[in-house]
Amino acid sequence: MFGRAQSSDKESDSSTSSSDVEATDSDQTAVEEARWVEQASRGDRQAFARIVEAYQRPIFNLCYRMLGDGAEAEDAAQESFIRAFLKLGSYDSSRKFSSWLFSIASHYCIDRLRKRRIKWLSLDELPPWRSNLGDDKPQPEESIIDVETTDEIRELLETLPPEYRAAVIMKYWHDMAYEEIAASLNTTVSAIKSRLFRARKMMASAAVDRQGAQLASGGMMLAGN
């Protein structure tokens, strides 16, 4: 009995120790990041280079999902970091730095999309999608992630209004909390939830319409034969 208890205690201690290490690493990262931000705000370009190194991949991914083009996303990411550097003096340290940085990048991409001549894809150009997404009921958030392929998801994202697209990307690809997304897009949590719900329905509707068109086309071909 005592042996089991000791073993259990050791396992508990090991688990606690592992959690403590993770928490410590997270705290150290936050402290280090805060130091970089503080140094960069005083004009230290080397410190800002460390910030860019830490966030260049997630910021590029956000821009790519928003804009749908690698070269344009690279330009947008660079511009976002330049804007962040110039605005460091106005950064509120009580706010999560990553949310602030995502806010700059997402708003820049939204502006580019608004200025771009929007060419909405016709339903005939949309890729096939799962039929169960056509249900009028709210779909599980995981459903969009589960069916992702690079081309399909990019094309469906392009059918969404810029603000909806930004919310979807932050939620499903960057796993940001509703509060973080709301802060990044300067809106409320309820507005973000509404955008996500409507975006899922829009994507589901486009996908189901596409499936219907494919079935109809297949039926016509069979009839012709």
C-alpha positions as a Markdown table, in Angstrom:
| # | Residue | x | y | z |
|---|---|---|---|---|
| 1 | Met | 0.0 | 0.0 | 0.0 |
| 2 | Phe | 2.7 | 2.4 | 1.0 |
| 3 | Gly | 4.7 | 1.5 | -2.1 |
| 4 | Arg | 1.7 | 2.4 | -4.3 |
| 5 | Ala | 1.2 | 5.6 | -2.5 |
| 6 | Gln | 4.8 | 6.6 | -2.9 |
| 7 | Ser | 4.6 | 5.7 | -6.6 |
| 8 | Ser | 1.5 | 7.9 | -6.9 |
| 9 | Asp | 3.2 | 10.7 | -5.1 |
| 10 | Lys | 6.2 | 10.5 | -7.4 |
| 11 | Glu | 3.9 | 10.6 | -10.5 |
| 12 | Ser | 2.1 | 13.5 | -9.0 |
| 13 | Asp | 5.3 | 15.3 | -8.2 |
| 14 | Ser | 6.6 | 14.5 | -11.8 |
| 15 | Ser | 3.4 | 15.9 | -13.3 |
| 16 | Thr | 3.5 | 19.0 | -11.2 |
| 17 | Ser | 7.2 | 19.5 | -12.0 |
| 18 | Ser | 6.5 | 19.3 | -15.7 |
| 19 | Ser | 3.7 | 21.8 | -15.4 |
| 20 | Asp | 5.9 | 24.1 | -13.4 |
| 21 | Val | 8.6 | 23.9 | -16.1 |
| 22 | Glu | 6.1 | 24.8 | -18.8 |
| 23 | Ala | 4.8 | 27.7 | -16.8 |
| 24 | Thr | 8.3 | 28.9 | -16.1 |
| 25 | Asp | 9.3 | 28.7 | -19.8 |
| 26 | Ser | 6.1 | 30.6 | -20.7 |
| 27 | Asp | 6.9 | 33.3 | -18.1 |
| 28 | Gln | 10.5 | 33.6 | -19.3 |
| 29 | Thr | 9.4 | 34.0 | -22.9 |
| 30 | Ala | 6.9 | 36.7 | -21.9 |
| 31 | Val | 9.6 | 38.5 | -19.9 |
| 32 | Glu | 12.1 | 38.2 | -22.7 |
| 33 | Glu | 9.5 | 39.5 | -25.2 |
| 34 | Ala | 8.6 | 42.4 | -23.0 |
| 35 | Arg | 12.3 | 43.3 | -22.8 |
| 36 | Trp | 12.6 | 43.2 | -26.6 |
| 37 | Val | 9.6 | 45.4 | -27.0 |
| 38 | Glu | 10.9 | 47.9 | -24.5 |
| 39 | Gln | 14.3 | 48.0 | -26.2 |
| 40 | Ala | 12.9 | 48.2 | -29.7 |
| 41 | Ser | 10.6 | 51.1 | -28.7 |
| 42 | Arg | 13.9 | 53.0 | -27.9 |
| 43 | Gly | 15.1 | 52.3 | -31.4 |
| 44 | Asp | 17.0 | 49.1 | -30.9 |
| 45 | Arg | 16.7 | 47.4 | -34.3 |
| 46 | Gln | 18.4 | 44.2 | -33.1 |
| 47 | Ala | 15.7 | 43.8 | -30.4 |
| 48 | Phe | 13.0 | 44.3 | -33.0 |
| 49 | Ala | 14.7 | 41.8 | -35.3 |
| 50 | Arg | 14.2 | 39.2 | -32.5 |
| 51 | Ile | 10.5 | 40.1 | -32.5 |
| 52 | Val | 10.3 | 39.7 | -36.2 |
| 53 | Glu | 12.1 | 36.3 | -36.0 |
| 54 | Ala | 9.6 | 35.2 | -33.3 |
| 55 | Tyr | 6.5 | 36.3 | -35.2 |
| 56 | Gln | 7.4 | 36.2 | -38.9 |
| 57 | Arg | 5.8 | 32.8 | -39.5 |
| 58 | Pro | 2.4 | 33.4 | -37.9 |
| 59 | Ile | 2.1 | 36.9 | -39.3 |
| 60 | Phe | 3.0 | 35.6 | -42.8 |
| 61 | Asn | 0.5 | 32.8 | -42.4 |
| 62 | Leu | -2.2 | 35.3 | -41.4 |
| 63 | Cys | -1.5 | 37.5 | -44.4 |
| 64 | Tyr | -1.4 | 34.5 | -46.8 |
| 65 | Arg | -4.8 | 33.3 | -45.6 |
| 66 | Met | -6.2 | 36.8 | -45.9 |
| 67 | Leu | -4.7 | 37.6 | -49.3 |
| 68 | Gly | -4.4 | 34.2 | -51.0 |
| 69 | Asp | -1.1 | 35.0 | -52.7 |
| 70 | Gly | 2.4 | 34.2 | -51.4 |
| 71 | Ala | 4.2 | 37.2 | -52.8 |
| 72 | Glu | 1.5 | 39.6 | -51.7 |
| 73 | Ala | 1.5 | 38.0 | -48.3 |
| 74 | Glu | 5.2 | 38.5 | -47.9 |
| 75 | Asp | 4.9 | 42.1 | -48.8 |
| 76 | Ala | 2.0 | 42.5 | -46.4 |
| 77 | Ala | 3.9 | 40.8 | -43.6 |
| 78 | Gln | 6.9 | 43.1 | -44.1 |
| 79 | Glu | 4.7 | 46.2 | -44.2 |
| 80 | Ser | 3.0 | 45.0 | -41.0 |
| 81 | Phe | 6.3 | 44.7 | -39.2 |
| 82 | Ile | 7.4 | 48.1 | -40.4 |
| 83 | Arg | 4.1 | 49.6 | -39.2 |
| 84 | Ala | 4.5 | 47.8 | -35.9 |
| 85 | Phe | 8.0 | 49.2 | -35.4 |
| 86 | Leu | 6.9 | 52.8 | -36.2 |
| 87 | Lys | 3.9 | 52.4 | -33.7 |
| 88 | Leu | 5.8 | 50.8 | -30.9 |
| 89 | Gly | 5.7 | 54.1 | -29.0 |
| 90 | Ser | 1.9 | 53.8 | -28.8 |
| 91 | Tyr | 1.9 | 50.1 | -27.7 |
| 92 | Asp | 0.0 | 49.6 | -24.4 |
| 93 | Ser | 2.0 | 47.1 | -22.4 |
| 94 | Ser | -1.1 | 46.0 | -20.6 |
| 95 | Arg | -2.3 | 44.5 | -23.9 |
| 96 | Lys | -1.0 | 41.2 | -25.2 |
| 97 | Phe | 1.7 | 42.0 | -27.7 |
| 98 | Ser | 0.8 | 39.2 | -30.1 |
| 99 | Ser | -2.8 | 40.5 | -30.3 |
| 100 | Trp | -1.5 | 44.0 | -31.0 |
| 101 | Leu | 0.7 | 42.7 | -33.8 |
| 102 | Phe | -2.1 | 40.6 | -35.3 |
| 103 | Ser | -4.3 | 43.7 | -35.2 |
| 104 | Ile | -1.9 | 45.7 | -37.3 |
| 105 | Ala | -1.4 | 42.8 | -39.8 |
| 106 | Ser | -5.1 | 42.0 | -40.1 |
| 107 | His | -6.2 | 45.6 | -40.6 |
| 108 | Tyr | -3.5 | 46.1 | -43.2 |
| 109 | Cys | -4.8 | 43.1 | -45.1 |
| 110 | Ile | -8.4 | 44.2 | -44.8 |
| 111 | Asp | -7.4 | 47.6 | -46.3 |
| 112 | Arg | -5.6 | 45.9 | -49.2 |
| 113 | Leu | -8.7 | 43.7 | -49.8 |
| 114 | Arg | -11.0 | 46.7 | -49.8 |
| 115 | Lys | -8.7 | 48.5 | -52.3 |
| 116 | Arg | -8.3 | 45.5 | -54.5 |
| 117 | Arg | -10.8 | 44.9 | -57.2 |
| 118 | Ile | -12.8 | 42.1 | -55.5 |
| 119 | Lys | -13.6 | 39.3 | -57.9 |
| 120 | Trp | -16.0 | 36.9 | -56.2 |
| 121 | Leu | -15.7 | 33.3 | -57.3 |
| 122 | Ser | -18.8 | 32.0 | -59.1 |
| 123 | Leu | -20.4 | 28.9 | -57.5 |
| 124 | Asp | -19.2 | 26.9 | -60.5 |
| 125 | Glu | -15.6 | 27.6 | -59.6 |
| 126 | Leu | -15.9 | 26.6 | -56.0 |
| 127 | Pro | -14.4 | 23.2 | -54.9 |
| 128 | Pro | -16.5 | 20.3 | -53.6 |
| 129 | Trp | -17.2 | 20.3 | -49.9 |
| 130 | Arg | -18.8 | 18.1 | -47.3 |
| 131 | Ser | -22.5 | 17.9 | -47.6 |
| 132 | Asn | -23.1 | 17.9 | -43.9 |
| 133 | Leu | -21.9 | 21.5 | -43.8 |
| 134 | Gly | -25.1 | 22.5 | -45.4 |
| 135 | Asp | -27.2 | 22.0 | -42.3 |
| 136 | Asp | -28.8 | 25.2 | -41.0 |
| 137 | Lys | -27.7 | 24.3 | -37.5 |
| 138 | Pro | -24.4 | 25.8 | -36.2 |
| 139 | Gln | -21.6 | 23.5 | -37.2 |
| 140 | Pro | -18.8 | 22.4 | -34.8 |
| 141 | Glu | -15.8 | 24.7 | -35.1 |
| 142 | Glu | -13.7 | 21.7 | -35.9 |
| 143 | Ser | -15.6 | 20.9 | -39.1 |
| 144 | Ile | -13.8 | 23.6 | -41.1 |
| 145 | Ile | -10.4 | 22.5 | -39.9 |
| 146 | Asp | -11.1 | 18.8 | -40.5 |
| 147 | Val | -12.0 | 19.3 | -44.2 |
| 148 | Glu | -9.1 | 21.7 | -45.0 |
| 149 | Thr | -7.0 | 21.3 | -48.1 |
| 150 | Thr | -4.9 | 24.2 | -49.2 |
| 151 | Asp | -6.7 | 25.1 | -52.4 |
| 152 | Glu | -10.2 | 24.4 | -51.2 |
| 153 | Ile | -9.9 | 26.4 | -48.0 |
| 154 | Arg | -8.1 | 29.3 | -49.8 |
| 155 | Glu | -10.8 | 29.6 | -52.4 |
| 156 | Leu | -13.6 | 29.4 | -49.9 |
| 157 | Leu | -11.9 | 32.0 | -47.7 |
| 158 | Glu | -11.8 | 34.3 | -50.7 |
| 159 | Thr | -15.6 | 34.3 | -50.8 |
| 160 | Leu | -15.9 | 35.8 | -47.3 |
| 161 | Pro | -16.0 | 39.6 | -46.6 |
| 162 | Pro | -12.5 | 40.7 | -45.2 |
| 163 | Glu | -13.7 | 41.2 | -41.6 |
| 164 | Tyr | -15.2 | 37.7 | -41.6 |
| 165 | Arg | -12.1 | 36.2 | -43.2 |
| 166 | Ala | -9.9 | 37.7 | -40.6 |
| 167 | Ala | -12.0 | 36.3 | -37.7 |
| 168 | Val | -12.1 | 32.9 | -39.2 |
| 169 | Ile | -8.3 | 32.8 | -39.8 |
| 170 | Met | -7.5 | 34.0 | -36.3 |
| 171 | Lys | -9.9 | 31.5 | -34.7 |
| 172 | Tyr | -9.2 | 28.3 | -36.7 |
| 173 | Trp | -5.6 | 28.6 | -37.8 |
| 174 | His | -4.1 | 30.6 | -34.9 |
| 175 | Asp | -6.4 | 29.3 | -32.2 |
| 176 | Met | -6.9 | 32.8 | -30.7 |
| 177 | Ala | -9.5 | 33.3 | -28.0 |
| 178 | Tyr | -12.6 | 35.3 | -28.8 |
| 179 | Glu | -11.4 | 38.1 | -26.6 |
| 180 | Glu | -8.0 | 38.2 | -28.4 |
| 181 | Ile | -9.7 | 38.3 | -31.8 |
| 182 | Ala | -12.1 | 41.0 | -30.7 |
| 183 | Ala | -9.2 | 43.1 | -29.4 |
| 184 | Ser | -7.3 | 42.6 | -32.6 |
| 185 | Leu | -10.2 | 43.7 | -34.8 |
| 186 | Asn | -11.4 | 46.4 | -32.5 |
| 187 | Thr | -14.9 | 45.0 | -31.9 |
| 188 | Thr | -16.8 | 42.9 | -29.3 |
| 189 | Val | -16.7 | 39.2 | -28.5 |
| 190 | Ser | -20.4 | 38.9 | -29.4 |
| 191 | Ala | -19.6 | 40.5 | -32.8 |
| 192 | Ile | -16.8 | 38.0 | -33.4 |
| 193 | Lys | -19.0 | 35.1 | -32.5 |
| 194 | Ser | -21.7 | 36.4 | -34.9 |
| 195 | Arg | -19.1 | 36.8 | -37.7 |
| 196 | Leu | -17.8 | 33.3 | -37.2 |
| 197 | Phe | -21.3 | 31.8 | -37.3 |
| 198 | Arg | -22.2 | 33.7 | -40.4 |
| 199 | Ala | -18.9 | 32.8 | -42.1 |
| 200 | Arg | -19.5 | 29.1 | -41.4 |
| 201 | Lys | -23.0 | 29.3 | -43.0 |
| 202 | Met | -21.7 | 31.2 | -46.0 |
| 203 | Met | -18.9 | 28.7 | -46.6 |
| 204 | Ala | -21.3 | 25.8 | -46.1 |
| 205 | Ser | -23.9 | 27.3 | -48.4 |
| 206 | Ala | -21.3 | 27.8 | -51.2 |
| 207 | Ala | -20.0 | 24.3 | -50.7 |
| 208 | Val | -23.4 | 22.7 | -50.8 |
| 209 | Asp | -24.4 | 24.7 | -53.9 |
| 210 | Arg | -21.3 | 23.5 | -55.6 |
| 211 | Gln | -22.1 | 19.9 | -54.7 |
| 212 | Gly | -25.6 | 20.4 | -56.2 |
| 213 | Ala | -24.1 | 21.8 | -59.4 |
| 214 | Gln | -21.7 | 18.8 | -59.7 |
| 215 | Leu | -24.6 | 16.4 | -59.2 |
| 216 | Ala | -26.7 | 18.2 | -61.8 |
| 217 | Ser | -23.8 | 18.2 | -64.2 |
| 218 | Gly | -23.2 | 14.5 | -63.7 |
| 219 | Gly | -26.9 | 13.8 | -64.3 |
| 220 | Met | -26.9 | 15.7 | -67.6 |
| 221 | Met | -23.9 | 13.8 | -68.8 |
| 222 | Leu | -25.6 | 10.5 | -68.0 |
| 223 | Ala | -28.8 | 11.6 | -69.8 |
| 224 | Gly | -26.7 | 12.6 | -72.8 |
| 225 | Asn | -25.2 | 9.2 | -72.9 |
